[in-house]
Amino acid sequence: MHYIRINFIAKEQDVNHLAGKCIRILHGVYHRQKINNIAIAFPEWSCSSPGDSIVFVSPDKDSLQILAEQNYYLKMQELGYFNISNVRQSPSDSDYCLFIRNQRIEKYSPSGLKRILHRSKKRAESRGEIYRPIHQSIDVNWGDVHLIPISSGSSNQEFKLYIERLPKTAQPGDNQIATSYGLSNQSSKQFYVPLSF
């Protein structure tokens, strides 16, 4: 396994925003180059922040090199906002984890609840019923989750990735696949990444 690390070195920075921009670039490379073997990791992940760096992990050095040569990364390094490492070998003795996009959490966000209410109202109206929302409180504790703002390249719509770190539950296999955002999901796409770099 290989990696490149981008350290966010600007004095005043919004690390969530910078991480979102980096993930958006990865998403674009995924679609333009058909590269789906790169996952992301946050080495300094804590309860309060995803940390001051993002790491891209892949079994393929060439895929990482293509990613590292994207104009956005080079420009941010030139301006002194990023420090980008060369492609390096991942430590073999590291523990692993999953960074997943947890879409279940999105349902309970204010915008997610608004969408649910809107759909419920439309269904009731299509049945000829009067919509009467049921008010109930939802107490949800999702653990270590960070909201990473990102925008769609095709529609320019802003949305948030709800990213959660899960401990290793299985030994990483050879056939790891990440989503186009470099994340695992709760079903078919799992990409274990090292915890230390």
Secondary structure, 3 states (H helix, E strand, C coil): CEEEEEEECCCCCCHHHHHHHHHHHHHHHHHHHCCCCCEEECCCCCCCCCCCEEEEEECCHHHHHHHHCCHHHHHHHHCCCEEECCCEECCCCCCEEEEEECHHHHHCCHHHHHHHHHHHHHHHHHCCCCCCCCCCCCCCCCCCEEEEEEECCCCCCEEEEEEEEEECCCCCCCCCCCCCCCCECCCCCCCCEECCC
